[in-house]
Amino acid sequence: MARLAGVDIPNEKRVEVALTYVKGVGLTTAKKILKKTGISSDVRVKDLSEADLANIQSTIVQFEIPVEGELRRVVSQSIRRLQENGSYRGSRHKSGLPARGQRTRSNARTRKGKRKTVGGQKKKLAKK
């Protein structure tokens, strides 16, 4: 497996698609990288030389986009800033609920987790 930006990218996939395995690099950015390096998007990763891989790595650095660990750090700092500000979005992040206005009565299972059924318990009647 080839290694780019600290990530093993799959050998059997086309370079264009394999680059998207790096966090922070989508399909559009992958196309821009390949255009700048002059590598065809139809080539498989296993057919790339070490020089091509080094060229792609240096191009990613030239674009100055945060990838992998740096991107994760930037995102977590942004969330932490929102929480420290006491903003509404920050409080939603803290409580593990959707932060962008989605409804939570019937959906939001990804954020809220597995359903916790709350049953209506009957009050015990006092004997007279």
C-alpha positions as CSV (number, residue, x, y, z in Angstrom):
1,M,0.0,0.0,0.0
2,A,1.2,3.5,-0.8
3,R,1.4,6.0,2.0
4,L,0.4,9.7,1.6
5,A,0.0,12.2,4.4
6,G,0.3,9.4,7.0
7,V,-2.6,7.4,5.4
8,D,-2.3,4.0,3.5
9,I,-4.2,4.5,0.3
10,P,-5.5,1.4,-1.6
11,N,-3.4,0.1,-4.4
12,E,-6.2,-1.2,-6.7
13,K,-8.1,2.0,-6.9
14,R,-7.6,4.9,-9.4
15,V,-5.4,7.7,-8.1
16,E,-8.2,10.2,-8.2
17,V,-10.4,8.1,-5.9
18,A,-7.6,6.8,-3.7
19,L,-6.6,10.4,-2.8
20,T,-10.0,10.9,-1.2
21,Y,-9.0,8.5,1.5
22,V,-6.9,11.3,3.0
23,K,-9.1,13.4,5.3
24,G,-9.4,16.9,3.9
25,V,-9.0,15.8,0.3
26,G,-12.2,15.4,-1.7
27,L,-12.7,14.6,-5.3
28,T,-12.4,18.2,-6.5
29,T,-9.2,18.7,-4.6
30,A,-7.8,15.3,-5.8
31,K,-8.5,16.4,-9.4
32,K,-6.7,19.7,-8.9
33,I,-3.7,17.9,-7.3
34,L,-3.4,15.5,-10.3
35,K,-3.8,18.3,-12.8
36,K,-0.9,20.2,-11.1
37,T,1.3,17.2,-11.0
38,G,0.5,16.1,-14.5
39,I,-0.5,12.6,-13.5
40,S,-3.5,10.9,-15.3
41,S,-6.5,10.3,-13.2
42,D,-7.0,6.9,-14.8
43,V,-3.7,5.4,-13.4
44,R,-4.0,2.9,-10.6
45,V,-2.0,3.6,-7.4
46,K,0.0,0.4,-7.8
47,D,1.3,1.8,-11.2
48,L,2.7,5.0,-9.6
49,S,6.4,5.4,-9.1
50,E,7.9,6.7,-5.8
51,A,8.7,10.0,-7.6
52,D,5.0,10.4,-8.5
53,L,4.0,9.7,-4.9
54,A,6.5,12.3,-3.6
55,N,5.3,14.8,-6.2
56,I,1.7,14.3,-5.1
57,Q,2.8,14.7,-1.4
58,S,4.6,17.9,-2.1
59,T,1.6,19.3,-4.1
60,I,-0.7,18.6,-1.1
61,V,1.7,20.6,1.1
62,Q,1.9,23.4,-1.6
63,F,-1.9,23.8,-1.6
64,E,-1.7,24.6,2.1
65,I,-4.9,22.8,3.0
66,P,-5.1,21.2,6.4
67,V,-5.2,17.4,6.1
68,E,-5.4,14.5,8.5
69,G,-4.2,15.3,12.0
70,E,-3.9,19.0,11.4
71,L,-7.5,19.2,10.1
72,R,-8.8,17.2,13.1
73,R,-7.0,19.6,15.4
74,V,-8.5,22.7,13.7
75,V,-12.0,21.2,13.8
76,S,-11.7,20.3,17.5
77,Q,-10.4,23.7,18.4
78,S,-13.3,25.4,16.6
79,I,-15.8,23.2,18.5
80,R,-14.0,23.9,21.8
81,R,-14.1,27.7,21.0
82,L,-17.9,27.5,20.5
83,Q,-18.3,25.7,23.8
84,E,-16.2,28.1,25.7
85,N,-18.1,31.1,24.2
86,G,-21.3,29.6,25.7
87,S,-22.9,29.8,22.2
88,Y,-26.0,27.8,21.4
89,R,-24.0,25.7,18.9
90,G,-21.4,25.0,21.5
91,S,-24.1,23.8,24.0
92,R,-25.5,21.5,21.3
93,H,-22.1,20.0,20.7
94,K,-21.6,19.5,24.5
95,S,-24.9,17.7,24.9
96,G,-24.4,15.6,21.8
97,L,-27.4,16.9,19.9
98,P,-27.6,18.3,16.3
99,A,-26.1,21.7,16.1
100,R,-27.6,22.9,12.8
101,G,-31.3,23.2,13.5
102,Q,-32.5,19.6,12.7
103,R,-35.5,18.2,14.4
104,T,-34.9,15.8,17.3
105,R,-38.3,14.6,18.2
106,S,-38.4,11.8,15.6
107,N,-34.9,11.7,14.1
108,A,-31.3,12.6,15.1
109,R,-30.4,9.0,16.0
110,T,-26.8,9.4,14.8
111,R,-26.2,12.1,17.3
112,K,-28.4,10.9,20.1
113,G,-27.4,7.3,20.0
114,K,-29.5,4.2,20.5
115,R,-33.1,4.8,21.7
116,K,-33.6,4.7,25.5
117,T,-37.3,3.8,26.0
118,V,-38.9,5.7,28.8
119,G,-42.1,4.0,29.9
120,G,-45.0,5.7,31.7
121,Q,-45.0,4.0,35.1
122,K,-48.3,3.8,36.9
123,K,-48.5,5.1,40.4
124,K,-49.2,2.5,43.1
125,L,-52.6,2.9,44.6
126,A,-52.6,3.4,48.4
127,K,-54.7,0.8,50.2
128,K,-57.5,2.1,52.3
